Amino acid sequence: MSSQELVLRQRTEILCALCSSGSAEDLDRVLDLLLAQGALVWEDYQNIQVPGRALCTNARQLLDLVHTKGVDVCGLLLAALNQVLPEVQRAGLSFGGCCSILEETGEIHSTAAQTILSERPSLVSTLRGCIDSALETLVESGSFTSTDCDEVQLPVYTPSQQARHLLDRVRSKGESAAKVLLQYIQQKKVHGSPLNQELTPPKECLKYQKKLSSSVSAQSRFVSTYGGTSNMSLEDIYTEGQLELAHDCTDVHGPLGLEEIVGMVGTLNEEADTVLVSGEAGSGKSTLLQRLHLLWAQGAALHDVLLLFPFSCRRLNSEHREMSVQELLFEHCCWPDREQDQLFQFILDHPHLILFTFDGLDELKQSFSDEHRHCCPTQRAPVPILLFNLLQGSLMKGVRKVVTSRPEAVVPALKRCLRKEVLLKGFSPGGIECFVRKHHSDPTVASRVLESLKTNTALLGLCHTPVLCWIVSKCHKELLGCGEGSPQTITDVYLMILQHFFQHQSPDKNTLGIGWVLGHLNTALHLGQLAFDGIETSCYVFLATELQACGVTEEDICMGFLIHSKDISSTCCKRYEFLHMTMQCFFAALYIVLTNDVDRSFITKLFNLQDMQQTGLSSACFRSCLTSTAQQEWVSEGEAMTAETPNLQITATFVSGLLSQRHRSLLHPCCHGPTMQSKVRQVVRCLTKGMQKHFKSIPQPVEGEKKSMHAMPGFVWLIKCIYEMQESSIAKDAMAKLEVEHLKLTYCNIGPVECTALAYVLQHLKSPVGLQLDYNSVGDVGVEQLLPCMHICNSLYLRNNNISDEGIRKLIAKGIQCESFQKIALFNNKLTDACMQHFSHLLKTKQNFLAIRLGNNNITAEGAKQLAEGLKFNRSLKHLGLWGNKIGDAGAEALAGALEGSKTLVWLSLVDNGVGSAGACALAKVIKNSTSLEELWLTKNCITRTGVECLVQALEHNTHVKSVWLRSNDLSVEEVEEMTQRESRLIF
């Protein structure tokens, strides 16, 4: 197929690839390359890049124009796309033979203006870091005016866009201006001075840096997130969580380091400034930022950052004034002693030396929006508008920003503004042990706690969330003394910390018997009302007057659940916040369960969150449960705040747990019995209706396909609520009406905690299902939590889940015992040769197993040989996928020897495995003798003509095989054409 036909056939896909990011940078870079190659003339470029026109329209104009210019120009376009587009965006596009890197022509041009056009890509790259000095040179030569400089340096332009506008303006000025610019660049190169010269900041700036770093160090030295009751040094307690890129990146192997969050690794959009760190509540986002701040303040990391400005979105909620960016920086971070204007001008002039961090975007009262554009850093605006424009790059372009948030709060408008997204997935098993040992100075106690966790896998799964790991470590005495009543649910863990704090402060030990909650009921209700009132208005920082209004006393504060808020703004008012956001949700749930002041309909509305999201009734949910007086106070404030759905979900989860049978005896003395029973019935009814609503939305299957349910995060939340109640009858009732053959739960943020809940509920399914958990955070501990429901899984899909050989060992040991278990897919995990012996045992043992897919792991020839031992004895396997490993010829030969007599294998993939002609010749014997094989995938290997000849000869003896895929092997264009003519089933 010609390049012209490829462009036409893939027009929609190319448009999507160029426009999907929302940034014009990809299109701009393609145009730069086409101009440099002479494929486009200047008039073509102007017709495509019409100012103010939509990006997709410009892209369509390019495709229309290129198609009319013929095959050669279409080939150059495909080569440019292959060079420019990130791997994710070019996936699925075919470039034919147009995959070579486009180099600059190297021709000597008669004019400087022609040189600027032919060397445009490299000039853009060179100039983006020295726009100021280039403009200064052009002004001194008389080629540019101050107006020209202003047009080039508009704050809405990215550095690359500024470089292109400079080149365009130089071209319009004529030959003399072009010569000045080229001489400027040449002089820099001749003198050996880098175009991005190292900067010596002014003395006042260095003084401010010292003051700022001292302030940041003081704020970061001790753990602020949940260490209010004891001063824990961050250095002593900090334990790294699991950091991963949200997208696949071939350059990244293993977890990310802390500094790589800000670095270039994994960059998707080079023109964006904002990095998002997303993670569930309690996953350690705030502590991670705190660690980054401290390392910078100590000079131990981020050496290229001169000034770091940390912000808490929780505390920015308290700022109701309109502010400029200058006021925001200096009033909320660190006030300069003098020359504020000069210092801010330095920040504006050198944005690449500055870093802003924003912790807890999900706690901001307003949702992210790109509707209100604000470009002037000295003009005042509401703080949320400043924040949103900073994140999307309309303000302070070039300043790096790191923002943390829970995943649910990240809207598509923000995703389009991201440089990259990093996922924080809590502790690894090694991280849990490290944290517990750091938390306990006595190694004997630490060992006993760890031993207790190993015997309670449900609790071990909970400890992957750092805040829960802290609670378990904090309450080690209660944990080690509870015997068989060890915590199983999140509610159990929070009740344990509640008891710990009460016991720590209570002078009267008699209040800590069975009725220990009753003995501290007033404190629970006071703090509960404060938490409840805060969640209704998305308020997480409280004034002393708000504490008094809820009856919170000094004695209540001394319990340790509230800490002083570290507010570094100019206000001197004392402010408080709960130890952690989840602690506030827990107290709000405790208040809902214990008080009689909540309206009867409130629980129904709390569990009907999806309807509230669609109709904007989150605020109404809380208003309806208040007394009439409180409702009037709400309205009189003039602000209709919206309660955040994620926090409502956490609160509802705790309500489910507190109303479970196992805790009723503890809480029953604290409230009216019939009232509690009524609340229990309401919760059960809500959970049942919620599940049925999901089941009713399941579409009828297409003829010939299985009935499938693609579950959403809301379904997982309901499952967790059912698990918190710990009543198998509720789980059975919930699953009784689920009639599907395939349950898809991809991209649902499922970790070990969710796996425990899923297994608890799904084990009651009536018929086996295919369970798809791709692209989550299951890990080895999550795999272990899933084992109780393995008997209802006929297939298990666990792609991209950070699973190692140890997790597979346990999974296969259980799977062998389950008659229904027949398929497994484990692409993109951490499997090595060590787990192949288990798969071999599986194949020998289970003669009804149908499919194994282990693509993109770390399996070598040794692992392939072990797998082959099992294949020799198996009489059922139909699909075997090992793409993206390193089995080589030796591994391919071992597999071929085991499969040569197979009468069941239909599909085999050894794509990208370093297989050469020796391996291909061995596989040819499989083709020749197989009566079942239909597809063989050998793309992206190093097979030469010799290997292909063997395959062709084998195909002559087998008409059953439909295709052998051989794209991207060591064959010339002529050899490909010849082999295609000889055998049409070879796909190149």
N, C-alpha and C positions, 0 to 999 in steps of 0.2 A: 504494500500500500504506500503510495507516495506521501510525502510530507504535506502536500496541499490537501489531500484527502483526509489525512489524520487531523489536521487543524479543523476542517469542516465537521468531521464526525464527532470530534471531542469538544466542539464549541461550548456547550453548556458546562462541561467539566472545567475547561480552561477559565471561563468567566468566573465560576465559583471559586477556583483556586486563587485567582487574582483579587477577588473582592471579599472573600469570606472573612478576612481578618479585620475589615473596616478601615485598614490603613492603605494609603496610596503608594507606600514604599515599594512593594513588589512590582507594581506597574511602572513606577519611575525607573527602577533598576533595569527592567526589561527594555524600556525605551532608551536608556543610556547605552546599553549594549548594541541595540539596533542602529542607533545613530553612529556609534563608533565603527560599526562594520559597513556603514554606507548603505544599509538596507532601507533606511529612511533618510529623507532629506529634511532640511530645517522646516520647510513648509508643511511637510507631513506631520512633524512633531507638533507644530502650532495648531494644526487641525484636530489633533487628538487631545492635547492638553488644553482644553478650553476652560479658563478660570470660572469657578462657580458651578460647573457642570458636575453631575453625579459621577462618582467613580465608575459605576457599572456602565454608564453611557460612554465614557472615555475608553473603557476596555473593549466594548463592542466596536467602537470606531477603529481601534487598532486591529482587531480581527478582520473586520471588513476590508480594511486597506491592505493588510498583509496578504489576504487571500487573492486579491486582484493582482498582486505583484508576482505571483507564480510560485513554482516549486522551490526554488533556491531561497527566496526570502522566507517562505513558510518553514523551511528547514532551519534557518537562522533563528526564527521565533521559537521553535521547539527546543533548540539548543539553549537559547537564553532562558526559557522557562525552567529547563532542567537544572541550569546553573543557579538561578535565583530563588526558586521556590523551596521552602523548608520541606523536609522529607514527608511530614504529615500532609501537607497540601498537595504534593505531587504524587502521592500514593494513588494508584489507579490510573494515572495518565500513561499513555504510550508515546514514546518519543522516537520510535523507529530507530534509525541509525544516527539520529541527530543528538548524540549524547556527549560530544566532546566539549571541553571548556573553551569558550570564546576568548581568544587572546586579542590584545590590541594589534592593529595591523602592522605597526612598526614602519610604516611608510614615512618618507621625509616629505613634508608638505611645504608648498611655496609660501604660505601665509600662516601667521600665528593663529588667526581665526579658525583656519582649517584644522590646525593642531589641537585647538581647544575642543573641537567637535570630535575628532578621532580618538582623543585620549580622555574623553568625558568620564568613563567609569572610574579610572584611577584618580582623576582630578577631584571628583566628588569625595572620594575616600580620603584624599590628602587634605582637602580644604576644610572638611567638617570640623577639624580640631583646631583650626587657626583662622577662623573667619575674621576676628577682630584685627589681627596684624595684617592680613591681606587687604582688608578695607582701608586700613590706615595707609598702606603703601599706595593704593590706588588714589586716595584723596591727596596725598602729598605730591603725586605726579600730575595732578590736575585732571585725571581721568574720571573721577567720581566726585559728586557733591555730597553734602550731608544728607540731602533728600534721598539720594541713591542708597546710602548706608542704612537709612531708616527703613526703606522698602525691603532691603535684603534681610534685615534683622527683626522683622515683625515677630512678636513673642509667640504667635500661633504656629510658626514654622519650626520644624524639627531641624537639628544641625545639618542633616543631609539636604533637606529642602532649602535651607539657607545657602548651602554650597551651590545647589543647582540654580537658584535665583541669581546668585553672584555671577555664575558662568553665563547665564542668559543675558544679564545686563551688560557684562563685559563684551559679549558678542555684538550687542546692539550699539555699543559705543565705537566699534570699529577696530581696525588693525592696531592702532597705537595702544589702546587699553589692553588688548590681548597680549601684546609684547610685554607690557609692564607686569602683568600677572605671571606670565611664563618665566620672566627674568627673576621675579620674586621667589618663585618655587625653586628655580635652578640654583639661585644663590644660597638658599637654605640647605640644599643638598650638597653643594660644593663645600660650604664651610662646615659641613658635618653637624650643624645644629638641628636638633629635631624640630619638626613643625609644631609639635606640642611641647613647648619649652617648659622646663620645670619652673614653678612659680615660687618666689619668696614672698609670703604674705606680709602686709604692713605690720608694724610693731603692735598697733592697737588690736589688730585681728588676732595676733598670737596671744595677747593678754586675755582677750575674750575667750579664745579657745581653752586657755588654762582654767578660766573661771567656769566655763560651760562643762568641761570634762570633770572638774571637781564636783559640780552639782550633780551631773549624771552618775558619777561614781557613788556619791552619797545616797542617791535614790536607788541604786542597783546593788549595793553591797550585801543587803540582807533580803531573803526571800520575802516578797511582799504579798504573794498570791494567797498563801494559806499558812503563813508563819506568824500570824499576829499574836499568838499566845506564847511564843518563845522566839528568841532571835536566832534564826538559822542563817548562817553565812552561806551565801550563794555558792562561793568557791567550794565549801565543804559538802554541800548537798546536791549540787547540780548534776543531773544525769541526762545524757543525750537521748532524745527520742528518735524515732525512725523518720527520716526525711526523704521523701521521694518526689521526683517530678510528676506532675499530673498528666504528662504526655510521654510517649515513648521517645527516647533520645539515644541514638547509637553511640554517642560519645561518652555516655555515662554508664559506668559499671559499678554497681553497689550503691550504698546509701550516700546521700549528699552530706558534705560537711557544713558547718555553721556559716563560714564565710562564703560558701558557694551560693547561698541564698541571694546575696547581693552581686555575685560575680556573673561572668558571661555564660557559664555552663547552663545548657538547656534553654537558651534564649530563643523565643519564638518570633518576637517582634522587636527588632533592634531599635526602632524609632520610639517605642514606648519606654516609660521611666518606672512604671509601677510593678513591683513583685508582690504577689498575693501568697501569704502563708495561710492555708486553710486547714482546719481540724475541728473535731467534735468538741463539745464542752468538756473541759477538764483534761484536754490532751496535752497541755503544756505550752500553749502559744505565748501567753504573757511571760512565763518564765524564760522561754527561748529568747524573746526580745530583750528581756532583762539581762540575760547572759551576753547577748550581742552588745548591748550598751556598755556593760562593765568591761568587756574586753577592749572596746574602743577607748574608753576612759583611761584604762591602764596602759594603752599603747601596745596591746598584745595582738590586735587584729584591726582590719579595715584601715591599713596605713595610708591608703589613698583618699580617705575621708578626713577633711580638715575640721568640719563642724557637723555634729550629729544632734538633731533636734527631736526628742521623744515626745509623743503625744498619747494621751489616753482618751479614746472616744467616749468612754464612760464619764470622764470629767469634763470633756468638751460639752456634754449635755447641759452642764450648769452655766455655760457661757451664753447669755441671752443678748449681749451687745453686738452690734455690727462692728466688725474689725477689718483692718487691712492685714495683709500677710505679715508685714513688718511688726505690727502690734501682736499678732498671733504668736510669732516666733519669740519675741522678747518678753512678752508678758506671761506666756504660758511655759516657757522653758528657762530662760536665764536673761536677766536684764543687764545690758552693757553699762559699764560705769560712765562711759563717755562716747561721743562721736557715733551715736546710733545710726544716723543717716549714712555716714561714710561706710560703716560696717555693713549696712544692708545693701549699699551699692556694690560692695565687694562680693556679697553673696549673689547678687543679680548678675554680675560680670563673670563669675566663676561657678556656675551651677554644678559642674562636674565634680566639685570638691565637697559638695553638701549632700547629706542624707537625712531624710525625714522618716520617722517611723510612726505608724498609727496603730495602736493596739485596740482590738475589739470593735471593728466596724459594725459588727452585728448588734452591738449595744447602743449604737447611735439611734436616737429617736426617729430620725427621718431616714427613709430608704434611699439608696443611691439613685441619683437621677442625673441625666445629662441635658436636661431641658434648659437650665439657666446658665448661660455661658458668661464667664467672668474672666477677663484677660489681664486686668491691670493690678499689679501687686501692691500698689499704693492706695487703691480705691477700696473703701470699706464695703463689706457685704456680710450677710449672716454667716456664721461660722460653718454650717453645713454646706453652703454654696461654695465657700472657700475650699473646704475639704474636697468636695466632689470635683471641682475644677483643678485642684492640685493633682488628684489621682488620675484624671483623664488627660492631663498635660496641657490644658489651656492656660494654667498658671504655672510659673516657675519651670518652664520646659528645660529639661536637662538635669534638673535635680533628681537624684534617685530617691524613690519612696518604697518603703516596705509596709504593707498593711496586713493585719491578721483578722481573721473572721471565721465564723462557723460556715460550713458550705451552703446552708440553706439561705443565707443572707446575700450570697453573691449572685447578682442579677446579670443577665446577658450584656446589658449596657456597660457594666464594669469589666466583664470578661474581654470585651473588645479593646479595652485600654491597657491590657496587661503585657508586660514584657515576658513574664512567665508565671506559672502557678506552681507552688510547692505544697505538697501534702505532708502534714505532721500526723503520724499515725500512732502516737503514744510509745510506750516502752516495748522493746523486744524482750524475750525471756531473759536474756543476759542483762538487759537494762533493769528489769525488776529486781534481780539479785543484787546488782550494783547499788541501786537506790536503797534497798533494805539494809544492806551492810553499811552504807554511808550514814543512814539514819540512826543506827544503833552503835554506840561506841563499844558496847560489850558484844564481842563476836559470838558468844554462846547464845545470847538472846536472838541475834540476827539469824543464826542457824536454826533455832527453834521455830522462828516465824516462817522461814523459807520451807522448812520441813512440813509445817502446817499447811502452807499453800500447795505443796505438791500432793498432799492427800485430799485436797479439796479443789478439783480442777475448775469448778464454777467460780470460786473465789480467785483462783489464779488468773482466769480469764478477765475478771473485773479489774485486776491489778495492772492490766495493760494500759488502763487509763491512769495517768499519773496522779490525779487528785484522789482517786480511790486507793491507789497504792500508798499515798501519804496517810490516808485515814487508817488503813490496815496497819501500817507501821506505827502510827501514833497510838493506836488502841491495842498494842500487842498483848497487854495483860488481859484485857477482855477477850481477845481472840484465843489466847492459849488456855484460858479458863473455861471456855464455853463447851468443850467436849464435842458431842455429836450435834449440838445445836449451832455449829459453825455457820457463818453467813453464807447465803446462797444468792441473794438478790442485791440490787443496788440499795433498795430500801433497808435491808438488813444492815448494810454497811453504814448508812447514815444514822440509823438508830443506835448503832454501836458508838459512833462519835458523839452522839447526843448524850448517851449514858456516860461516856468518858469525861466530857466536859462538866456534866452535872456532878459526877463523883469527885472530880478534881477540886471543885469549888464548894461542895456541900460540907458544912461542919457536922451535920447530923446524918450519920451513916444509916439511921433507920429509914431515911427517905429513899434508900437505894435498894429496897427489896423488890417484890413483884410490882408494887405500885410506884416505881421511881418516877414515872412521868407525872402521876397525880401529885407527887410531892413537889414538883416544879411546874405545875400547870400554869400558874400566872406568868412565869417567865416565857413558857412556850407560847402562850396566847399573845403576850405583848410583842415578842419578836415575830410571831406568826403574822400578826396584823400589819406590822411594819413591812415585812417581806411581801405580803399580799398587796398592800397599798402601793408598794414600789413596782411590782410587776404590772399592775393595772395601768401605770403611767410610764412604763419603761424607765423607771428611776432606780438607780443602783447606788447613788451617793446621797446620803441623808444629812440634813441639818439637825442640830440639837433640838430645835423646836418641833421637827417632825417626829423625833423619838418621843418627846414629851406628849405629843398628841396621841400616840399609840400606847401611852402608859409605860414606856420603857424606862426603867430606873437605872441608877448607877450600878446597883447589884446585878441587874440583867446584863449590863455592858461587861461587867467583870467576869461573866461566865466564859467569855472568849470567842463568842460567835461573831461579834462585831469588832472591827479594827478601825483605827484612825485612817482616813483616806489621805494618801500622799498627794495633796493638791499643791502644786508649785506655782500657782498663780498668785496674784497680789493680795487676794482676800485673806483675812485673818480668821474667818469663821471656822469653827471646829466642825469637821465633817466625818461621817462614818460610812462604812460599807461592810457587807457580809464577807466572811472569809473567802468565799468563792461564789460565783453566780449560781452554781448548783445548790449551795447551802441556802441561798435565798429561796430558791424554788422549793426546797425541802420544807422550810418553815412555812411557806405559803400553803403547801399541801397539808401540813400539820394543822394549820389554822382552819382550812376548809373542812377537815375531818372532825376537829374537836369543837368548833364553835357552833352555836345554834343560830347565829346571826346571818348565816348565808342562806340565800333564797333556795327553795327546794329545786328550782329548775336550773340552778347554776351548773351542777355536775353534768347534766345533759348537754348544756352549751359548751362546757369545757372540753368534752370529748367529741364534739361536732366541729372540730377545728377547720376541716377542709371547706365546709360550707361558709364558715366565718371568713376564711381567706378570700373566697370567691365574692362574697357580698360586703366585705369590709366591716364585719360585725365584731371584730376582736374587742374593740373598746366597749361595745354594747354588752358583750358577755360579762364584763366586770361591772359595768354600771347597773346591770339588772340585779346583781346580787347584793348591792349596797342598800342601806336604809335610805329612806327618802331624804333625810337630812344630808347624808353623805353625797347623794346624787346632786343635791342643790349646790354643795360645795364644789363638786366636780365641774358643773356647768359654770359656776361663777369664776373659776380660774381662767376661763376663756380659751383653754387649750384642750382640744379633743385628742389626747394622746392615744396611740394605738399600742396595745399590748403585743409583744412579739410572739409570734406563733411558736418558734423553737422553745422559748421559755415556758409557754403554756403547755407544750407537749411534755417537757421534763416534769412540770408540776403535776400534770395528769398521771404520769407514770408513777410518781411518788404517792398520789392519792390511791391508785390501784394497790400499791404495795402496803400502805398503811391500813387499808380496809380488808386485807387478806385474813384468812382464818387464823394464821399463825400469830398475828399481832392483835387480834381483837381482845384477848384477855388482858393485854397490857394497856390498851386504850379504852376499854369498855368502862372502867370506873371514872373516866374523865368526861364522859358525855352521856346523854340520855340513850338508853339501850335501843328503843324502837327507832330513834333517829338514825343511829348508826346502821341498823339493819336496813332501813330505807335507803341509805346512801350506798350500801353494798349492792342492793338490788338494782339501783340506778346504774352503777358502774358496770355490772354484769350485762344489763340490758343494752347499754351503750356499746360495749365491746362486741356483743353478738350482732347488733345492727350494723356496726361499722364494718365487720368482716363480711356480712351478707351484701353490703353495698359494693364492696370490692368484687365479690363473686358475680354480682349481677352485671358488672361492667365488662365481664369477659366476653370477647366477641366469639361468634360461631366460627369454627375452623374452616379454612378453605378445603375444598374436596381433595382428599389425598394427604392432608397434613394433620398433625396432631393438634388436639385442643390445648391451647397454651394460654397461660396467664402471665402477663408482664407486670409484676408487682412494682409499686412505687414506694418511696420512703415512708409514706403514711401507713402502708400495710405493715411494714417492719415495726413501726412505732406501736401499732395495735398488738402485734405479736409480743412485743416487750412488755406491754401492759398486762397481757394475759399471763405471761411468765411471772411477773411481779406478784400476781395474786396466788400463785402456787396451788391452784386447784385444778386437778386433771380433768374434772367433769366439765369445766369451762372450756378447756382446750379441746376436749372431745366434741362438744357441741359446736365449737367454732369450725372444726375441720369436717364435720359430718356432711356439709353441703358443698364442699370444695371438690368438684369433679373435673379435674384437668389431667393431662398426660405430661405436661411440661410446665415447670414453675421457674420463671426467669426473674432473677433478683440482681441484675448487673448494675454497677454504679450506684449502689444503695448505701455506701459507707458501712458495710458490714464487717465488724471486727469480732474478736472472741466473745464479747458480751452478747452481741446479736446472734452469734452462732449458738450459744447456750439456749437462748430463748427460742430460736427457730427449731432446734432439735426437740425441745420440750413440747412444742405445739405440733410440729409436722409429724412426729412419730405416731400421731393418732389418725393420720390419713388412711382412708379405706383401701386405696389402690396405689401401687408404686408409681412414682413420677420421675421425670428427668429434672434434676435440680441444678440450675445454672446460677453460679455465684461469681461470674467473671468480674474482674476489675473492682475488687474490694480489698479488704485488709485482713483476710482470714488468718493467715499465718499458721504455724505449727500448733499453737494452743487452740486456735479456732477449729482446726481440723479435728483435734481431739474432742472438742465440744460437740461436733457434728455426729460423732460415732453412734449415739443413741438412736438417730433416725436413719442410719445407713440401710436398714432393712426395707425402707420404703423408697429407696433410690435405685432406679434401674440404670440411670446414668448420672454422672457427677462432673460438672464443668467448673474448673477452678483456675482459669487463666488469670495471670497477673495478680497473685495473692501472696507473694513473699513466702512461699512454702519451701521447706528444705527436705533433705533426705529423711530426717527424723520424723517429720509429719507424715511422710509417705509410708514409712515403716508401720506406723500405727494404723493408718488408713487401710492399707492392704491387708494387714492382719485381721481387721474387722471385716473388710469386704469379702474375703474368702469365705466367711461364714454366712454371707447373705446371698441367697439364691437369686434374687432379682437383680443384683448388681452386675451390669454387663458392659458399661462404657465409662471411660474416664478421659478427661482432657485437662492437661496441665501446662499449657503454653506459658512461656515467660515467667518461670519461677526460678528457684535456686537449686535445681536438681543436678546431681553429679552421678558419676559411675557407681557410687556407693549404694544407690537405691535400685539399681538395675537387677540385683539379685532378688529383690522383693517382687519386681514385675515378672521376673523369670519364674519364680515360685507361683505367682498368680496364674500365669499361662499354663503351667503344668497342672495346677490343681483344678481350675475352673474351665471346664470344657464347653461352657456356654458363653464365654467372654467374647465380645464382638469388636471393641474398638479401643485402641490406646493412642493418644496423641500427646506427644512430649516435646513439641517444637520449642526452639529458642531457649534451651537450657544449657548445661555444661557437660554434655555427654560425649565421650570420646570413643575411640575404637574399642577400648577395653570394656566400656559399658555396653556397646553394641554386641560384643562377643558374649557377654553374660545374658543379654536379652535373647540372643540366638539360641542359647541352650534351652530356654523355655519354649521358644517357637517350634523347635524340633518335635515337641510332644503335644503341641496344641492343634486341635482339629476344628476350631470355631472362629478364629479371628478373621475379621473382614477388612478392618481399616487400621493401618499403622502409619503414624505421622511422626517423623523425627527431624523436620526441617530446622535449619538454623543451629545445628549442633556441630560437632567436629569429629565425625566418625571416620572420615577419610576412606581410602581404598580398602584398608584392612577391615574396617567396620562394615563396609558395604559387602565385601566378600563373605564375611561371617553371616550376615543377614541373608544374603543370597543362597548360601549353602543350606540354611535352615528352612528357607521358603520355597526351595526348588520344587518340592513335591506338594506344596499347599494346594488344596482343592477348595479353599474358602476365601482366600485373600482377594479383595476386589480393588483396593486402593492403597498405594504405597507412596509416601513422600519422603525423599531425601534431599530436598532443596537446600542449597547453601551449606554443604557439609564437607567441602574439600574433596569430593569424589572425582577421581580421574578416569582414564580409559580402562585401567585394570578393574576398577569397581564396576564400570559400565559393562564390560565384557562378562563379569560374573553375574550381573543382573540380567543380562541377555539370556542366560540359561533359565532364569525364572520365567521370562516371557515365553521362551520356546516351549516349556513344559507345562505351564499353568493352564488350567481349564476355567479359571474364575477371574483372573486379573483383568481389569478394564482400564485402569489409569495408573501410570507411573510418572512421578514428578521428579525431574533431575535438573531443574532450572538453577542457575547461579552456581555451577560447579566448574571444574576445569577439564571437562571431557574434550578430547581431540577427535580428529577424523577416525582414528583407529577404533575408539570406543563406539562411535556412532555407526560404523560399518558393522560391528557385532550386533548392535540393536536392530539395524535394518535386516540383517540376515535372520535374526530371531523372529522378527515380525512376519517374515515370509512364511513361517511355519505356524502362525497363530492369527487367525482372523477375529478372535474374540476380543483382543485388546483394542480399545477405542482410541487411545492417545498416549503418546510419550512426550512429555514437555521438556524441551532442551534449550530454552532461551538463556542467553548470557553464559555460554560456554566458550571454549577456546577454538572457535571456528571462524574462518574468513567468510566474507559475504558470498564469495563464489561457492564455497563449500556448502553454505546454508542453502543456496538456490539449488544446487545439484541434489542434495539430500532430500529437499522438499519435493522435487520432481520424482525422485525414486520412490519415496514413501510418504504419502499424504498424511499419515497418522503421526508423523513427527512434527511437533509444534515448536517453531523457533521464534 
